Amino acid sequence: MVETNTRKTSSHFSPMAKFLISTPFTLFLFSLLLTGESQNFSRNLPRKSLGLKKEKLSHLHFYFHDILSGRNPTAVRVASAAMTNSSLTLFGAVVMMDDPLTVGPDLKSKQVGRAQGIYASASLNELGFLMVLNYDFTEGKYNGSTLSILGRNSVLSEVREMPVVGGSGLFRFARGYAQAKTHTVDFKTGDAVVEYNVYVFHY
């Protein structure tokens, strides 16, 4: 009696349901689960697999030209808050830049790259900028390589230090810091020349 009822019940299953409960399909599904478990999210790699050799420390020295005035400025304000113009620190101002980097303080000296990114006034009480930028180098073996900076720039301090958080090209896996020192500044126009010493570990 029990056997007859079981046969009647199974006969009501659709063809798809019968396929899903079939033994071959169950084995296939189980194999998929095992395969998924064997695929790891991460794995360890030997340094040689990426061509990494001994880590080295490099010192880069250049001048950063932030030009706000004239017909061809290299830095322009792209955003501000309602209170920015009445704030002593220009709080809320956001400036986009593409500043030349040169070997000497004279803008006509040899150019070695560009500083591309933004700086924003992020302090209510003192002149302090959030710096988010890339040094895009164009000279010699560093041509096409970049360094990324993310940090705080207290522009009225004699020397400011900002972290190097990464890089590309010859500066892959880079880490270090950049020290900025104002060379000259025109308080009427805001134009400035800043000396940079960058110390970076890379491979």
N, C-alpha and C positions, 0 to 999 in steps of 0.2 A: 504493500500500500504506500509506504514511504517512497519507494523507488519510482512508482508511477507518478506521484505528485512532483517529484524532482524533475522528471522528464518534461512534464507539462509546463513547469515554470521556466526551464531553460529554453523551451521552444518559443517563448514570448520575447526573448532578447533579439534586438535588431542585429543585422549583419555586422555593423561597426562594433557593437558591444561584444559580440562573439569574438571579433578579431582582437579587441583590447585585452580580453581575458585569456587568449590563447597562450600556450606555453612559449612558442618562439618569440612572440612580441614581448612577453615578460622578461625573457632573457636579454633581449635587445635593450630594453629600458634599463635593466640592471647594469648592463655593460656601459651605457651612457653615463650613469651616475658614478661608476667607478672611474671613468675617464675624466669626468669633471673634477673629482676629488684629487686626481693626480696632477692637475694643472695648477701650479702655485702662482700666487700673485707676484712674488719676488724671488730672486735668486742671487747668490754670490758670484761675482765675476773676478777673475784675476786681472790685475792692472794691465798686464801685457796684452790682453784681448782688445783694449782700447788704445794701444800704442803709448801708454803712460810710462815714462821713465822716472828718473830721480827728480823729486820736487826741488824747485829753485826759488830763490828770493830775488825779485827785480825791483829796482828803484827807477821811477819815471819822473822827469822834471820838465814842466812846461808852464806856459802862461795862458790864462783863460781870459778872453776879451768879451765882456758883457756890454753890448752897445744898445742903448735905449733911444738914442737921439738920431737925427738926420734922416735922410731919404731911405737908407737901407739898414734899419735896425736889425740886430740879430736876436733881440729879446722883446717880446710884445705881451702886454697884459691881455689875457683872454677872458678873465672873469673877475668879479669883485662882489662884495656884499654892500648892503645899503649903508653900512657904517664905515666902510673902508676909507673913504676920502677924509673923514673926520677923525680917524684913528691915528694916533702918533706912530703906531707901528705898521700902518697900512694893513691891519688885520683883515684877512679874507681875500687879499689880492692873489691871483694866480697868474704866473708869467710863463709863457712857452718860449723856449730858447733853442737856438742852433748857433752856438758861439764857437768861433775859431779858437783852436789851440795852437800856440806857436812856441818855438824854442827859446825866444827872447821876449822881453816886454814890449818891444815895438811890433805893432800889428803887421808891418811889412816884413818881419823876419819869417823864417821858414815855417810853414804850417805843417803840423804833424797829425792833425785830426780835428774833430768837432765834438763839442759837448752838447748833446741833444736830449731834451727832456723838459721838465717843469721845475719851478721853485715857487713856493707859496708861503705867504706870511702866516705863520701858525702860532704866534705869541701875542697876547694882549698887552703884556707889560714891558717887553723888550723886543728889539728888532731881531727876530729869529725866523729862519726859513726852513721849511721842509724841502729837502733836495731829493728829487727822483730823476735820475739822468743816466745816460750812457756816454762814455768816452768812445767815440768811433774813430779808431786810428787809421791813418792813411799813409804812413811813412814806413819804408823799409820792410823788415820781416814782420812787423806788426800790422801791415796793411790788411784791412778786412777784419781785424780782431777788435773786440770791444771789452770794456770793463763797466760794470754796473754799480752805481752809487745810490745808497739810500740812507739818509741821515739828517741830522739837525745842523744848521749853519747859523751860528750866532755872529752875524756879519760885523759887529762892532768889536768883537774880541780880536786880539792881535793874531792868534793862531787858532784855527778851528779844525776839528778832526771829525771825519765822517767815514763810516765803514764801506769797504768794498765787499759787496755781497755776492758777486759772481762775475762771469765773463764768458766770452765765446772765442772760437779760433784758438790762437796760442794761449789764451787765458781761460780755457775751460777749467772748471773746478777752482777758479781763483778765489782767494780770500785775502784780506788785508785792510789797509786804511789809507785815506787821503788827507793830507794836511794842507789847508788853504791859508794864505796870508795875503792881505790886500796890498798890492803894489802901488796903485794910484786909483783915485776916485774923484769924479767931478760931481760935487753935491748939487749943482744946478741941473745937470742933465740926468744924473744917475749912472752915467757910463763908468765902468770900472775895469781895471786890469788886476787879475788875481794870480798870484804865484802858487803853483801846486807842486807838492812833493808826494808821490804815490808809492807806497811800499806794498808789494803784492807777492804772495806765494802762488805758484802755478807750476805746471809740468812742462 
